Amino acid sequence: MISDDGRRVLLVHAHPDDESITTGGTIARYAAEGAHVTVVTCTLGEEGEIIPPGLQQLGAWASDQLGGYRAGELAAAGAALGWTEHRYLGGIGRWRDSGMAGTPSAEHPRAFVGGSVREQARQLLDILDELRPQVVVTYDSFGGYGHPDHIRAHEITMEAAARAESVRRVFHTVSSATATARGLAELREAGDDVPFRIPHDGELPTTPDEKISTVVDIGAQLDRKFAALAAHETQISVAENCFALSNGIAQPVPPAEYFVLASGPAEGAGTDLFGGLVP
């Protein structure tokens, strides 16, 4: 059921947990405000590394049951964020996590990057035509940090959104260089209270602030974002003001999320994905 306020946003992510890491606060904010928020996940994240020792046998190298487990984590994250609905591209299990570039998992017959861009874009376009969002969010052309599945998600989203009648703006989710540096400085001040390695400035992938078009305040949604991050227990460890993936490197969580307007009118978009679009 589409929200009465008429605002509809659809976010395309490659794996379970990407939605919470990059756009969790934005999802929670617009959902709380009454917008219709849909998340599309392209794979089940079957090739992910696993943090809890007791869950290691779920991995692709063992029972290969991680994808199903992560589907449960994603549902819990969605409940924390309050999104309206969720879809898997092509249906659950249609496309498989391709793994990092150069790994054998990219050769799997269902690997996301091995599939047809045309078919995948058509699957996404069908969802767009059904739900008719005005705003679509995905990654930039580098996929944020170069993961092949993120890059493919970008490619099919840009193709599908360009053909969808309802879509008026497309945004790329990015990390602010300034906000990241500020967050890392605060973590260094916390010292031994941070249970992860604090990276050097420039170590985490970021975008120069002059390229950022839109800053969405998520200060009121930080609790929901952290709850969603914690739901992805196989992939994410959460501390008071930060989180870490399996590499144990601290990542700060700023009170805003950042976007680059990829297409559509810029007027009104400085602090609101819908600004100037919907009365």
C-alpha positions as CSV (number, residue, x, y, z in Angstrom):
1,M,0.0,0.0,0.0
2,I,1.5,3.4,-1.1
3,S,1.7,6.0,1.6
4,D,-0.9,8.8,1.5
5,D,1.8,11.5,1.4
6,G,2.6,10.5,-2.2
7,R,6.4,10.3,-1.8
8,R,8.0,7.1,-3.0
9,V,11.6,6.2,-2.9
10,L,13.3,3.0,-4.0
11,L,16.9,2.1,-3.1
12,V,18.9,-0.6,-4.9
13,H,21.6,-2.4,-3.0
14,A,23.9,-5.3,-3.9
15,H,23.9,-7.4,-0.7
16,P,22.1,-7.5,2.7
17,D,23.8,-5.0,5.0
18,D,24.6,-2.4,2.3
19,E,21.3,-0.8,2.8
20,S,21.9,-0.2,6.5
21,I,25.6,0.9,6.2
22,T,25.1,3.5,3.5
23,T,21.4,4.5,3.6
24,G,20.0,3.2,6.9
25,G,19.3,6.6,8.4
26,T,17.7,7.8,5.2
27,I,15.4,4.8,4.9
28,A,14.4,5.2,8.6
29,R,13.8,9.0,8.2
30,Y,11.6,8.8,5.2
31,A,9.7,5.8,6.4
32,A,9.0,7.6,9.7
33,E,7.8,10.6,7.9
34,G,5.2,8.5,5.9
35,A,6.9,8.0,2.6
36,H,6.7,4.7,0.8
37,V,10.2,3.3,1.0
38,T,11.2,0.2,-0.9
39,V,14.6,-1.6,-0.8
40,V,15.7,-3.9,-3.6
41,T,18.5,-6.3,-2.8
42,C,20.3,-7.9,-5.8
43,T,21.9,-10.9,-4.0
44,L,21.8,-12.8,-0.7
45,G,25.5,-12.0,0.0
46,E,26.4,-15.7,-0.1
47,E,30.2,-15.0,-0.3
48,G,30.5,-12.8,2.7
49,E,33.0,-13.4,5.4
50,I,31.6,-14.3,8.8
51,I,32.4,-12.7,12.1
52,P,30.9,-14.9,14.8
53,P,33.0,-18.1,15.3
54,G,29.9,-20.1,16.0
55,L,28.4,-19.3,12.5
56,Q,31.5,-20.1,10.4
57,Q,30.0,-23.3,9.0
58,L,27.3,-21.2,7.2
59,G,30.0,-20.0,4.7
60,A,30.3,-20.7,1.0
61,W,33.4,-22.8,1.9
62,A,31.3,-25.1,4.2
63,S,27.6,-25.6,4.2
64,D,26.9,-22.7,1.8
65,Q,23.9,-21.6,3.9
66,L,25.0,-18.0,4.5
67,G,22.6,-16.5,2.0
68,G,19.5,-17.9,3.7
69,Y,20.8,-16.7,7.1
70,R,21.5,-13.2,5.8
71,A,17.9,-13.0,4.4
72,G,16.8,-13.3,8.0
73,E,19.3,-10.6,9.1
74,L,18.0,-8.4,6.3
75,A,14.4,-8.8,7.5
76,A,15.4,-7.9,11.0
77,A,17.2,-4.8,9.7
78,G,14.1,-3.8,7.7
79,A,12.0,-4.1,10.8
80,A,14.4,-1.8,12.7
81,L,14.4,0.8,9.9
82,G,10.7,0.6,9.2
83,W,10.7,0.4,5.4
84,T,7.5,-0.2,3.6
85,E,8.5,-3.2,1.6
86,H,11.4,-5.2,0.3
87,R,12.1,-7.0,-3.0
88,Y,14.9,-9.3,-4.2
89,L,15.9,-8.6,-7.8
90,G,14.4,-11.4,-9.9
91,G,13.0,-13.1,-6.8
92,I,15.0,-14.4,-3.8
93,G,18.0,-16.5,-4.8
94,R,17.9,-15.5,-8.5
95,W,21.2,-13.8,-8.4
96,R,24.2,-14.8,-6.3
97,D,26.9,-12.8,-4.6
98,S,29.8,-12.6,-7.1
99,G,32.5,-12.1,-4.5
100,M,35.4,-9.7,-4.9
101,A,37.0,-9.1,-8.3
102,G,39.1,-12.0,-9.5
103,T,37.6,-14.6,-7.1
104,P,36.3,-18.0,-8.4
105,S,32.8,-17.1,-7.2
106,A,32.4,-14.8,-10.1
107,E,32.2,-17.9,-12.3
108,H,29.1,-19.3,-10.5
109,P,26.3,-19.8,-13.0
110,R,24.0,-17.5,-10.9
111,A,26.7,-14.9,-10.2
112,F,25.2,-11.4,-10.4
113,V,28.1,-10.0,-12.6
114,G,27.8,-13.0,-14.9
115,G,24.1,-12.3,-15.6
116,S,22.6,-10.3,-18.5
117,V,22.6,-6.6,-17.8
118,R,19.5,-6.4,-20.0
119,E,17.7,-9.1,-18.0
120,Q,18.6,-7.5,-14.7
121,A,17.6,-4.0,-15.8
122,R,14.3,-5.4,-17.0
123,Q,13.7,-7.0,-13.7
124,L,14.3,-3.8,-11.9
125,L,12.2,-1.8,-14.4
126,D,9.3,-4.1,-13.7
127,I,9.5,-3.1,-10.0
128,L,9.9,0.6,-10.9
129,D,6.9,0.5,-13.1
130,E,4.8,-1.3,-10.4
131,L,5.8,1.0,-7.5
132,R,6.4,4.2,-9.4
133,P,8.9,5.9,-7.2
134,Q,9.9,9.5,-7.9
135,V,13.3,9.0,-6.4
136,V,15.8,6.1,-6.9
137,V,19.1,5.6,-4.9
138,T,22.0,3.4,-5.7
139,Y,25.8,3.5,-5.9
140,D,28.1,5.6,-8.1
141,S,29.9,4.1,-11.1
142,F,32.7,2.8,-8.8
143,G,30.2,1.0,-6.6
144,G,31.4,3.0,-3.6
145,Y,34.5,0.9,-3.1
146,G,34.9,-1.1,-6.3
147,H,32.9,-4.3,-5.5
148,P,31.8,-5.8,-8.8
149,D,28.2,-6.4,-7.6
150,H,27.9,-2.7,-6.5
151,I,29.1,-1.6,-10.0
152,R,26.6,-3.9,-11.6
153,A,23.8,-2.6,-9.3
154,H,24.8,0.9,-10.5
155,E,24.7,-0.1,-14.1
156,I,21.3,-1.7,-14.1
157,T,19.8,1.0,-11.9
158,M,20.9,3.8,-14.2
159,E,19.5,1.9,-17.2
160,A,16.2,1.0,-15.6
161,A,15.6,4.4,-14.0
162,A,16.2,6.2,-17.4
163,R,13.3,4.1,-18.8
164,A,10.9,4.4,-15.9
165,E,8.2,7.0,-16.4
166,S,7.8,7.9,-12.7
167,V,11.5,8.5,-11.8
168,R,12.4,12.1,-11.6
169,R,15.7,11.9,-9.6
170,V,18.5,9.4,-9.2
171,F,21.0,9.7,-6.4
172,H,24.3,8.0,-5.7
173,T,25.0,7.2,-2.1
174,V,28.5,8.3,-1.0
175,S,30.6,9.0,2.1
176,S,31.6,12.6,2.9
177,A,35.4,13.1,3.2
178,T,34.9,15.8,5.8
179,A,32.3,13.9,7.9
180,T,34.5,10.8,7.8
181,A,37.6,12.7,8.9
182,R,35.6,14.4,11.7
183,G,34.2,11.0,12.8
184,L,37.7,9.4,12.8
185,A,39.1,12.3,14.9
186,E,36.3,11.7,17.5
187,L,37.1,8.0,17.6
188,R,40.8,8.8,18.2
189,E,39.8,11.0,21.1
190,A,37.8,8.1,22.5
191,G,41.0,6.1,22.4
192,D,40.8,2.7,24.1
193,D,37.0,2.8,24.2
194,V,37.0,2.0,20.5
195,P,37.3,-1.8,20.1
196,F,38.4,-1.7,16.5
197,R,41.5,-0.4,14.6
198,I,41.0,3.3,13.7
199,P,42.0,3.9,10.1
200,H,44.3,6.6,8.9
201,D,42.7,9.6,7.2
202,G,42.2,8.7,3.6
203,E,42.1,5.0,4.2
204,L,38.3,4.7,3.9
205,P,36.7,5.4,0.5
206,T,35.1,8.9,0.5
207,T,33.9,11.5,-1.9
208,P,35.1,15.2,-1.8
209,D,32.4,17.4,-0.3
210,E,32.3,19.7,-3.3
211,K,30.9,16.9,-5.3
212,I,28.1,16.1,-2.8
213,S,24.7,17.6,-3.8
214,T,22.5,16.4,-0.9
215,V,23.0,16.0,2.8
216,V,20.1,14.2,4.6
217,D,20.0,14.8,8.4
218,I,19.6,11.4,10.2
219,G,20.3,12.5,13.7
220,A,16.9,11.5,14.9
221,Q,17.3,8.0,13.3
222,L,20.7,7.0,14.6
223,D,19.3,4.5,17.0
224,R,17.4,2.8,14.2
225,K,20.4,2.8,12.0
226,F,22.6,1.2,14.7
227,A,19.8,-1.4,15.4
228,A,19.8,-2.3,11.7
229,L,23.6,-2.6,11.6
230,A,23.5,-4.9,14.7
231,A,20.9,-7.1,12.9
232,H,23.6,-8.0,10.4
233,E,25.6,-10.0,13.0
234,T,27.4,-12.2,10.5
235,Q,28.9,-9.1,8.8
236,I,29.0,-6.2,11.2
237,S,30.3,-5.6,14.8
238,V,28.8,-2.6,16.4
239,A,30.3,-0.3,19.1
240,E,28.9,2.9,20.7
241,N,29.7,5.4,17.9
242,C,31.0,3.2,15.1
243,F,31.0,-0.2,13.5
244,A,33.4,-2.6,11.8
245,L,33.2,-5.2,9.1
246,S,35.2,-8.5,9.3
247,N,38.4,-6.5,8.7
248,G,38.1,-5.0,12.2
249,I,38.5,-1.4,10.9
250,A,36.4,1.2,12.6
251,Q,33.9,3.2,10.5
252,P,32.3,6.2,12.0
253,V,28.5,6.9,11.7
254,P,27.9,10.6,11.0
255,P,24.5,12.2,11.9
256,A,23.9,12.7,8.2
257,E,24.0,10.6,5.0
258,Y,25.4,12.0,1.7
259,F,24.3,11.8,-1.9
260,V,25.3,12.9,-5.3
261,L,22.5,13.9,-7.7
262,A,23.0,11.8,-10.8
263,S,20.0,12.9,-12.8
264,G,17.0,15.1,-12.3
265,P,16.3,18.7,-11.1
266,A,18.7,20.1,-8.5
267,E,16.5,22.8,-7.1
268,G,15.3,21.9,-3.6
269,A,17.5,18.8,-3.4
270,G,20.1,20.2,-1.0
271,T,18.8,18.6,2.2
272,D,15.9,16.4,0.9
273,L,15.8,13.7,-1.7
274,F,12.2,14.9,-2.6
275,G,12.8,18.6,-2.2
276,G,10.9,20.5,-4.9
277,L,9.4,17.4,-6.4
278,V,6.4,16.7,-4.2
279,P,4.2,19.4,-2.6
